[in-house]
């Protein structure tokens, strides 16, 4: 299980591949991709890497799946990327 904790809009979110999150004040339209660079912690099931204050080189990419009136948008996590690894791929 790969996961990351990232910060956006003054809140922290835990992201996992294939999990949909409700993220307030997210700009963009459904189908567009967003990247979160403010990754505070990442883990791969065996090792956990905590940032000081962020994990260097790590980022979370997601795709906006829908817009909810008055609640911002929902983002579908595509996975954690870090240290040059190209691991984010949309699940089929």
Backbone torsions as a table, in degrees:
resi	resn	phi	psi	omega
1	UNK	NA	122.7	177.2
2	UNK	-106.9	133.1	-179.9
3	UNK	-146.4	165.9	176.2
4	UNK	-149.5	148.6	172.5
5	UNK	-108.8	123.2	-179.1
6	UNK	-126.8	163.7	-178.6
7	UNK	-120.3	133.6	173.5
8	UNK	-154.9	147.5	178.9
9	UNK	54.9	31.6	177.8
10	UNK	75.9	9.7	179.7
11	UNK	-127.2	159.6	177.7
12	UNK	-108.5	142.6	-178.9
13	UNK	-133.2	144.6	174.0
14	UNK	-99.4	123.2	-177.7
15	UNK	-110.4	137.2	172.8
16	UNK	-135.6	151.1	179.4
17	UNK	-60.2	129.1	176.9
18	UNK	85.8	-1.6	-178.9
19	UNK	-99.1	133.8	180.0
20	UNK	-92.0	132.6	179.7
21	UNK	-116.0	149.7	171.1
22	UNK	-97.0	113.4	-177.4
23	UNK	-116.9	117.3	180.0
24	UNK	-73.7	156.0	175.8
25	UNK	53.7	34.8	178.0
26	UNK	-89.9	125.8	-179.0
27	UNK	-90.0	148.7	179.4
28	UNK	126.5	167.0	-179.2
29	UNK	-109.4	158.7	177.6
30	UNK	-52.6	135.0	-178.3
31	UNK	98.5	-19.7	-179.6
32	UNK	-83.4	153.0	-178.6
33	UNK	-97.5	147.1	176.2
34	UNK	-129.4	151.0	178.6
35	UNK	-125.1	134.6	177.3
36	UNK	-113.0	115.8	-177.4
37	UNK	-96.0	-10.8	-175.9
38	UNK	-89.4	65.6	-177.0
39	UNK	-88.0	120.7	-176.1
40	UNK	-91.7	-28.4	-176.0
41	UNK	-156.5	144.8	175.0
42	UNK	-140.7	151.8	-179.8
43	UNK	-148.7	151.5	-179.8
44	UNK	-120.5	14.1	-179.0
45	UNK	99.7	-26.0	178.0
46	UNK	-116.4	-43.5	-178.4
47	UNK	-116.6	144.5	175.1
48	UNK	-119.0	133.3	179.7
49	UNK	-117.7	117.1	179.3
50	UNK	-100.1	138.4	-179.6
51	UNK	-83.1	161.5	178.8
52	UNK	-131.6	70.0	2.7
53	UNK	-88.2	-16.6	179.1
54	UNK	-121.4	161.0	177.9
55	UNK	-79.0	116.9	-176.1
56	UNK	-63.4	128.2	177.2
57	UNK	80.3	-1.7	-178.7
58	UNK	-92.7	148.4	175.8
59	UNK	-154.5	157.6	177.4
60	UNK	-115.8	130.5	175.5
61	UNK	-112.4	145.1	-179.1
62	UNK	-148.3	166.3	176.6
63	UNK	-120.4	133.2	177.0
64	UNK	-71.4	124.6	-176.9
65	UNK	-100.1	-29.7	176.0
66	UNK	-164.9	160.6	178.4
67	UNK	-109.0	130.4	177.8
68	UNK	-109.8	124.2	-176.6
69	UNK	-55.7	122.1	176.4
70	UNK	79.1	-5.2	-177.2
71	UNK	-120.9	10.8	-177.7
72	UNK	84.0	-145.8	-177.3
73	UNK	-130.1	159.5	175.5
74	UNK	-102.7	137.0	-179.9
75	UNK	-116.3	136.3	178.9
76	UNK	-98.9	114.7	-176.7
77	UNK	-65.8	135.5	178.4
78	UNK	-106.2	-7.6	176.4
79	UNK	128.9	170.2	-179.5
80	UNK	-97.0	140.5	175.4
81	UNK	-123.2	145.5	176.3
82	UNK	-165.3	153.4	173.5
83	UNK	53.6	40.9	176.2
84	UNK	79.9	-4.5	179.9
85	UNK	-72.0	136.2	-177.6
86	UNK	-103.9	72.8	-172.5
87	UNK	-101.4	-6.7	-175.5
88	UNK	-83.6	115.7	176.9
89	UNK	-142.2	134.4	-177.6
90	UNK	-66.0	131.5	178.2
91	UNK	-69.9	141.5	-178.4
92	UNK	-88.5	NA	NA
